[in-house]
Amino acid sequence: MNISLKIFTGIALISLAACSTQKVMPDATTNNISGTTDKAPTMANQTEQMSAHNPPMTIMKGRKKLNLARIMDGEICKNELQGVKGAFLLYADANDIKRIKRKKGTDIFSTYETKIQTISGDILQEAVLKTNLSEDPFTLGEDDAQQKLADKLVNNFRTAASDDINAFKKETTLTIDITAFPPSLVFYQKGCEAAAHIDSD
């Protein structure tokens, strides 16, 4: 597979950048990785499919509590018909951030954010390629079909994320987690709207 990466840099925003064929919509309303927030972030370009769901502000990873640091919007096509768009959540350990700021300064987070962009893109790309986005004739309607696809993508995203996130922690000592946000996921099966597609050969 010959896939090139296109990375959007900048400490002010992180976006998913799976490859040069992915349409990316950064959400500038959330904090960068070196900051924290007391307010629930709002989703960029909310759609009807997302209802009134908001992502959790904190999650537990082992014994560590991670805070929501960024909401990243991504859209990618698997082929001309199939694809997915939605929000992906970056969580980070506030205590790790404070320690790293104290030892290495705040400029280091610009480098970390670039790494996270690349990791996020690789994870999304792998998850989409491994998810069967074809219509399931045994679903009980459109909502059921969407839910089953969301479950598959979230599981594949979690599996794809594991090694990359562990390697990032080993390299940087910053504990993060990147997850798909199921209520935001919209699947295309009869024509993907992104301008281009992953080369899955």
C-alpha positions as protocol buffer text, in pm:
chain_id: "A"
residue {
  index: 1
  type: MET
  ca { x: 0 y: 0 z: 0 }
}
residue {
  index: 2
  type: ASN
  ca { x: 147 y: 334 z: -99 }
}
residue {
  index: 3
  type: ILE
  ca { x: -6 y: 604 z: 118 }
}
residue {
  index: 4
  type: SER
  ca { x: 139 y: 946 z: 181 }
}
residue {
  index: 5
  type: LEU
  ca { x: 71 y: 1143 z: 498 }
}
residue {
  index: 6
  type: LYS
  ca { x: -32 y: 1505 z: 505 }
}
residue {
  index: 7
  type: ILE
  ca { x: 17 y: 1667 z: 844 }
}
residue {
  index: 8
  type: PHE
  ca { x: -138 y: 1994 z: 956 }
}
residue {
  index: 9
  type: THR
  ca { x: 92 y: 2140 z: 1220 }
}
residue {
  index: 10
  type: GLY
  ca { x: 40 y: 2410 z: 1480 }
}
residue {
  index: 11
  type: ILE
  ca { x: 11 y: 2416 z: 1855 }
}
residue {
  index: 12
  type: ALA
  ca { x: -332 y: 2582 z: 1842 }
}
residue {
  index: 13
  type: LEU
  ca { x: -507 y: 2289 z: 1675 }
}
residue {
  index: 14
  type: ILE
  ca { x: -484 y: 1919 z: 1617 }
}
residue {
  index: 15
  type: SER
  ca { x: -663 y: 1750 z: 1332 }
}
residue {
  index: 16
  type: LEU
  ca { x: -683 y: 1395 z: 1212 }
}
residue {
  index: 17
  type: ALA
  ca { x: -455 y: 1355 z: 912 }
}
residue {
  index: 18
  type: ALA
  ca { x: -478 y: 996 z: 799 }
}
residue {
  index: 19
  type: CYS
  ca { x: -333 y: 1053 z: 457 }
}
residue {
  index: 20
  type: SER
  ca { x: -334 y: 1295 z: 169 }
}
residue {
  index: 21
  type: THR
  ca { x: -670 y: 1156 z: 64 }
}
residue {
  index: 22
  type: GLN
  ca { x: -852 y: 1247 z: 383 }
}
residue {
  index: 23
  type: LYS
  ca { x: -1071 y: 1550 z: 429 }
}
residue {
  index: 24
  type: VAL
  ca { x: -994 y: 1709 z: 765 }
}
residue {
  index: 25
  type: MET
  ca { x: -1202 y: 1959 z: 959 }
}
residue {
  index: 26
  type: PRO
  ca { x: -1010 y: 2082 z: 1266 }
}
residue {
  index: 27
  type: ASP
  ca { x: -1213 y: 2206 z: 1561 }
}
residue {
  index: 28
  type: ALA
  ca { x: -1050 y: 2521 z: 1694 }
}
residue {
  index: 29
  type: THR
  ca { x: -1295 y: 2558 z: 1983 }
}
residue {
  index: 30
  type: THR
  ca { x: -1111 y: 2311 z: 2207 }
}
residue {
  index: 31
  type: ASN
  ca { x: -783 y: 2343 z: 2390 }
}
residue {
  index: 32
  type: ASN
  ca { x: -443 y: 2236 z: 2275 }
}
residue {
  index: 33
  type: ILE
  ca { x: -278 y: 1944 z: 2446 }
}
residue {
  index: 34
  type: SER
  ca { x: -82 y: 2164 z: 2686 }
}
residue {
  index: 35
  type: GLY
  ca { x: -399 y: 2321 z: 2828 }
}
residue {
  index: 36
  type: THR
  ca { x: -698 y: 2207 z: 3026 }
}
residue {
  index: 37
  type: THR
  ca { x: -1058 y: 2319 z: 3035 }
}
residue {
  index: 38
  type: ASP
  ca { x: -1338 y: 2346 z: 3288 }
}
residue {
  index: 39
  type: LYS
  ca { x: -1610 y: 2377 z: 3024 }
}
residue {
  index: 40
  type: ALA
  ca { x: -1754 y: 2098 z: 2816 }
}
residue {
  index: 41
  type: PRO
  ca { x: -1623 y: 2143 z: 2462 }
}
residue {
  index: 42
  type: THR
  ca { x: -1874 y: 2181 z: 2185 }
}
residue {
  index: 43
  type: MET
  ca { x: -1862 y: 1968 z: 1875 }
}
residue {
  index: 44
  type: ALA
  ca { x: -1777 y: 2145 z: 1551 }
}
residue {
  index: 45
  type: ASN
  ca { x: -2046 y: 2129 z: 1283 }
}
residue {
  index: 46
  type: GLN
  ca { x: -2290 y: 1927 z: 1491 }
}
residue {
  index: 47
  type: THR
  ca { x: -2516 y: 1705 z: 1286 }
}
residue {
  index: 48
  type: GLU
  ca { x: -2857 y: 1562 z: 1357 }
}
residue {
  index: 49
  type: GLN
  ca { x: -2699 y: 1220 z: 1404 }
}
residue {
  index: 50
  type: MET
  ca { x: -2513 y: 1339 z: 1713 }
}
residue {
  index: 51
  type: SER
  ca { x: -2832 y: 1424 z: 1904 }
}
residue {
  index: 52
  type: ALA
  ca { x: -2763 y: 1589 z: 2238 }
}
residue {
  index: 53
  type: HIS
  ca { x: -2470 y: 1363 z: 2327 }
}
residue {
  index: 54
  type: ASN
  ca { x: -2157 y: 1521 z: 2471 }
}
residue {
  index: 55
  type: PRO
  ca { x: -1826 y: 1340 z: 2516 }
}
residue {
  index: 56
  type: PRO
  ca { x: -1714 y: 1263 z: 2872 }
}
residue {
  index: 57
  type: MET
  ca { x: -1477 y: 1523 z: 3015 }
}
residue {
  index: 58
  type: THR
  ca { x: -1265 y: 1256 z: 3183 }
}
residue {
  index: 59
  type: ILE
  ca { x: -1196 y: 885 z: 3138 }
}
residue {
  index: 60
  type: MET
  ca { x: -998 y: 633 z: 3340 }
}
residue {
  index: 61
  type: LYS
  ca { x: -702 y: 456 z: 3185 }
}
residue {
  index: 62
  type: GLY
  ca { x: -578 y: 205 z: 3435 }
}
residue {
  index: 63
  type: ARG
  ca { x: -540 y: 407 z: 3754 }
}
residue {
  index: 64
  type: LYS
  ca { x: -495 y: 739 z: 3576 }
}
residue {
  index: 65
  type: LYS
  ca { x: -769 y: 994 z: 3513 }
}
residue {
  index: 66
  type: LEU
  ca { x: -733 y: 1155 z: 3171 }
}
residue {
  index: 67
  type: ASN
  ca { x: -892 y: 1488 z: 3076 }
}
residue {
  index: 68
  type: LEU
  ca { x: -1043 y: 1569 z: 2739 }
}
residue {
  index: 69
  type: ALA
  ca { x: -782 y: 1780 z: 2561 }
}
residue {
  index: 70
  type: ARG
  ca { x: -904 y: 1796 z: 2200 }
}
residue {
  index: 71
  type: ILE
  ca { x: -1192 y: 1703 z: 1972 }
}
residue {
  index: 72
  type: MET
  ca { x: -1072 y: 1611 z: 1624 }
}
residue {
  index: 73
  type: ASP
  ca { x: -1301 y: 1586 z: 1323 }
}
residue {
  index: 74
  type: GLY
  ca { x: -1209 y: 1346 z: 1045 }
}
residue {
  index: 75
  type: GLU
  ca { x: -1361 y: 1222 z: 722 }
}
residue {
  index: 76
  type: ILE
  ca { x: -1222 y: 947 z: 505 }
}
residue {
  index: 77
  type: CYS
  ca { x: -1339 y: 735 z: 213 }
}
residue {
  index: 78
  type: LYS
  ca { x: -1253 y: 369 z: 183 }
}
residue {
  index: 79
  type: ASN
  ca { x: -1362 y: 369 z: -182 }
}
residue {
  index: 80
  type: GLU
  ca { x: -1598 y: 566 z: -406 }
}
residue {
  index: 81
  type: LEU
  ca { x: -1907 y: 443 z: -221 }
}
residue {
  index: 82
  type: GLN
  ca { x: -1802 y: 381 z: 137 }
}
residue {
  index: 83
  type: GLY
  ca { x: -1655 y: 603 z: 405 }
}
residue {
  index: 84
  type: VAL
  ca { x: -1703 y: 758 z: 745 }
}
residue {
  index: 85
  type: LYS
  ca { x: -1689 y: 1094 z: 914 }
}
residue {
  index: 86
  type: GLY
  ca { x: -1706 y: 1184 z: 1278 }
}
residue {
  index: 87
  type: ALA
  ca { x: -1532 y: 1309 z: 1588 }
}
residue {
  index: 88
  type: PHE
  ca { x: -1234 y: 1155 z: 1762 }
}
residue {
  index: 89
  type: LEU
  ca { x: -1139 y: 1244 z: 2117 }
}
residue {
  index: 90
  type: LEU
  ca { x: -792 y: 1304 z: 2259 }
}
residue {
  index: 91
  type: TYR
  ca { x: -750 y: 1259 z: 2633 }
}
residue {
  index: 92
  type: ALA
  ca { x: -433 y: 1340 z: 2828 }
}
residue {
  index: 93
  type: ASP
  ca { x: -308 y: 1313 z: 3186 }
}
residue {
  index: 94
  type: ALA
  ca { x: -299 y: 1661 z: 3345 }
}
residue {
  index: 95
  type: ASN
  ca { x: -33 y: 1553 z: 3596 }
}
residue {
  index: 96
  type: ASP
  ca { x: 192 y: 1431 z: 3314 }
}
residue {
  index: 97
  type: ILE
  ca { x: 142 y: 1763 z: 3135 }
}
residue {
  index: 98
  type: LYS
  ca { x: 243 y: 1962 z: 3444 }
}
residue {
  index: 99
  type: ARG
  ca { x: 551 y: 1746 z: 3500 }
}
residue {
  index: 100
  type: ILE
  ca { x: 663 y: 1770 z: 3136 }
}
residue {
  index: 101
  type: LYS
  ca { x: 607 y: 2148 z: 3132 }
}
residue {
  index: 102
  type: ARG
  ca { x: 821 y: 2182 z: 3443 }
}
residue {
  index: 103
  type: LYS
  ca { x: 1103 y: 1964 z: 3310 }
}
residue {
  index: 104
  type: LYS
  ca { x: 1103 y: 2041 z: 2938 }
}
residue {
  index: 105
  type: GLY
  ca { x: 908 y: 2365 z: 2893 }
}
residue {
  index: 106
  type: THR
  ca { x: 589 y: 2427 z: 2697 }
}
residue {
  index: 107
  type: ASP
  ca { x: 751 y: 2425 z: 2353 }
}
residue {
  index: 108
  type: ILE
  ca { x: 782 y: 2046 z: 2364 }
}
residue {
  index: 109
  type: PHE
  ca { x: 405 y: 2013 z: 2321 }
}
residue {
  index: 110
  type: SER
  ca { x: 427 y: 2144 z: 1965 }
}
residue {
  index: 111
  type: THR
  ca { x: 634 y: 1837 z: 1882 }
}
residue {
  index: 112
  type: TYR
  ca { x: 395 y: 1612 z: 2072 }
}
residue {
  index: 113
  type: GLU
  ca { x: 94 y: 1748 z: 1887 }
}
residue {
  index: 114
  type: THR
  ca { x: 256 y: 1675 z: 1552 }
}
residue {
  index: 115
  type: LYS
  ca { x: 321 y: 1319 z: 1664 }
}
residue {
  index: 116
  type: ILE
  ca { x: -39 y: 1283 z: 1781 }
}
residue {
  index: 117
  type: GLN
  ca { x: -165 y: 1406 z: 1443 }
}
residue {
  index: 118
  type: THR
  ca { x: 33 y: 1134 z: 1269 }
}
residue {
  index: 119
  type: ILE
  ca { x: -74 y: 867 z: 1517 }
}
residue {
  index: 120
  type: SER
  ca { x: -441 y: 968 z: 1489 }
}
residue {
  index: 121
  type: GLY
  ca { x: -430 y: 953 z: 1113 }
}
residue {
  index: 122
  type: ASP
  ca { x: -265 y: 611 z: 1112 }
}
residue {
  index: 123
  type: ILE
  ca { x: -522 y: 478 z: 1358 }
}
residue {
  index: 124
  type: LEU
  ca { x: -820 y: 610 z: 1160 }
}
residue {
  index: 125
  type: GLN
  ca { x: -679 y: 479 z: 835 }
}
residue {
  index: 126
  type: GLU
  ca { x: -623 y: 130 z: 978 }
}
residue {
  index: 127
  type: ALA
  ca { x: -964 y: 120 z: 1148 }
}
residue {
  index: 128
  type: VAL
  ca { x: -1152 y: 218 z: 832 }
}
residue {
  index: 129
  type: LEU
  ca { x: -962 y: -30 z: 616 }
}
residue {
  index: 130
  type: LYS
  ca { x: -1042 y: -311 z: 862 }
}
residue {
  index: 131
  type: THR
  ca { x: -1411 y: -223 z: 898 }
}
residue {
  index: 132
  type: ASN
  ca { x: -1662 y: -379 z: 660 }
}
residue {
  index: 133
  type: LEU
  ca { x: -1879 y: -81 z: 566 }
}
residue {
  index: 134
  type: SER
  ca { x: -2110 y: -276 z: 334 }
}
residue {
  index: 135
  type: GLU
  ca { x: -2483 y: -278 z: 403 }
}
residue {
  index: 136
  type: ASP
  ca { x: -2593 y: -553 z: 640 }
}
residue {
  index: 137
  type: PRO
  ca { x: -2916 y: -713 z: 514 }
}
residue {
  index: 138
  type: PHE
  ca { x: -2994 y: -846 z: 861 }
}
residue {
  index: 139
  type: THR
  ca { x: -3021 y: -513 z: 1043 }
}
residue {
  index: 140
  type: LEU
  ca { x: -3353 y: -390 z: 1182 }
}
residue {
  index: 141
  type: GLY
  ca { x: -3343 y: -54 z: 1008 }
}
residue {
  index: 142
  type: GLU
  ca { x: -3111 y: 239 z: 948 }
}
residue {
  index: 143
  type: ASP
  ca { x: -3051 y: 317 z: 1317 }
}
residue {
  index: 144
  type: ASP
  ca { x: -2960 y: -44 z: 1392 }
}
residue {
  index: 145
  type: ALA
  ca { x: -2730 y: -53 z: 1089 }
}
residue {
  index: 146
  type: GLN
  ca { x: -2554 y: 266 z: 1196 }
}
residue {
  index: 147
  type: GLN
  ca { x: -2512 y: 137 z: 1552 }
}
residue {
  index: 148
  type: LYS
  ca { x: -2359 y: -191 z: 1435 }
}
residue {
  index: 149
  type: LEU
  ca { x: -2118 y: -10 z: 1205 }
}
residue {
  index: 150
  type: ALA
  ca { x: -2025 y: 230 z: 1486 }
}
residue {
  index: 151
  type: ASP
  ca { x: -1955 y: -62 z: 1720 }
}
residue {
  index: 152
  type: LYS
  ca { x: -1730 y: -225 z: 1459 }
}
residue {
  index: 153
  type: LEU
  ca { x: -1539 y: 94 z: 1383 }
}
residue {
  index: 154
  type: VAL
  ca { x: -1493 y: 182 z: 1752 }
}
residue {
  index: 155
  type: ASN
  ca { x: -1357 y: -166 z: 1824 }
}
residue {
  index: 156
  type: ASN
  ca { x: -1121 y: -154 z: 1526 }
}
residue {
  index: 157
  type: PHE
  ca { x: -1014 y: 199 z: 1623 }
}
residue {
  index: 158
  type: ARG
  ca { x: -940 y: 86 z: 1979 }
}
residue {
  index: 159
  type: THR
  ca { x: -738 y: -213 z: 1855 }
}
residue {
  index: 160
  type: ALA
  ca { x: -543 y: -2 z: 1607 }
}
residue {
  index: 161
  type: ALA
  ca { x: -474 y: 263 z: 1872 }
}
residue {
  index: 162
  type: SER
  ca { x: -324 y: 37 z: 2137 }
}
residue {
  index: 163
  type: ASP
  ca { x: 33 y: -12 z: 2011 }
}
residue {
  index: 164
  type: ASP
  ca { x: 77 y: 343 z: 1881 }
}
residue {
  index: 165
  type: ILE
  ca { x: -47 y: 501 z: 2204 }
}
residue {
  index: 166
  type: ASN
  ca { x: 177 y: 277 z: 2415 }
}
residue {
  index: 167
  type: ALA
  ca { x: 476 y: 365 z: 2198 }
}
residue {
  index: 168
  type: PHE
  ca { x: 393 y: 737 z: 2230 }
}
residue {
  index: 169
  type: LYS
  ca { x: 383 y: 708 z: 2610 }
}
residue {
  index: 170
  type: LYS
  ca { x: 715 y: 522 z: 2618 }
}
residue {
  index: 171
  type: GLU
  ca { x: 878 y: 792 z: 2403 }
}
residue {
  index: 172
  type: THR
  ca { x: 726 y: 1102 z: 2567 }
}
residue {
  index: 173
  type: THR
  ca { x: 615 y: 987 z: 2918 }
}
residue {
  index: 174
  type: LEU
  ca { x: 278 y: 1153 z: 2842 }
}
residue {
  index: 175
  type: THR
  ca { x: -24 y: 929 z: 2898 }
}
residue {
  index: 176
  type: ILE
  ca { x: -290 y: 981 z: 2629 }
}
residue {
  index: 177
  type: ASP
  ca { x: -584 y: 800 z: 2482 }
}
residue {
  index: 178
  type: ILE
  ca { x: -751 y: 855 z: 2146 }
}
residue {
  index: 179
  type: THR
  ca { x: -1103 y: 724 z: 2096 }
}
residue {
  index: 180
  type: ALA
  ca { x: -1377 y: 742 z: 1838 }
}
residue {
  index: 181
  type: PHE
  ca { x: -1694 y: 922 z: 1956 }
}
residue {
  index: 182
  type: PRO
  ca { x: -1977 y: 687 z: 1850 }
}
residue {
  index: 183
  type: PRO
  ca { x: -2269 y: 938 z: 1848 }
}
residue {
  index: 184
  type: SER
  ca { x: -2084 y: 1151 z: 1594 }
}
residue {
  index: 185
  type: LEU
  ca { x: -2009 y: 877 z: 1340 }
}
residue {
  index: 186
  type: VAL
  ca { x: -2182 y: 900 z: 1003 }
}
residue {
  index: 187
  type: PHE
  ca { x: -2129 y: 620 z: 751 }
}
residue {
  index: 188
  type: TYR
  ca { x: -2148 y: 642 z: 373 }
}
residue {
  index: 189
  type: GLN
  ca { x: -2246 y: 337 z: 172 }
}
residue {
  index: 190
  type: LYS
  ca { x: -2385 y: 478 z: -152 }
}
residue {
  index: 191
  type: GLY
  ca { x: -2135 y: 751 z: -225 }
}
residue {
  index: 192
  type: CYS
  ca { x: -1861 y: 891 z: -6 }
}
residue {
  index: 193
  type: GLU
  ca { x: -1849 y: 1271 z: 13 }
}
residue {
  index: 194
  type: ALA
  ca { x: -1476 y: 1310 z: 79 }
}
residue {
  index: 195
  type: ALA
  ca { x: -1288 y: 1440 z: -222 }
}
residue {
  index: 196
  type: ALA
  ca { x: -1054 y: 1143 z: -250 }
}
residue {
  index: 197
  type: HIS
  ca { x: -997 y: 797 z: -115 }
}
residue {
  index: 198
  type: ILE
  ca { x: -754 y: 565 z: 60 }
}
residue {
  index: 199
  type: ASP
  ca { x: -550 y: 349 z: -174 }
}
residue {
  index: 200
  type: SER
  ca { x: -638 y: 9 z: -28 }
}
residue {
  index: 201
  type: ASP
  ca { x: -454 y: -202 z: -286 }
}
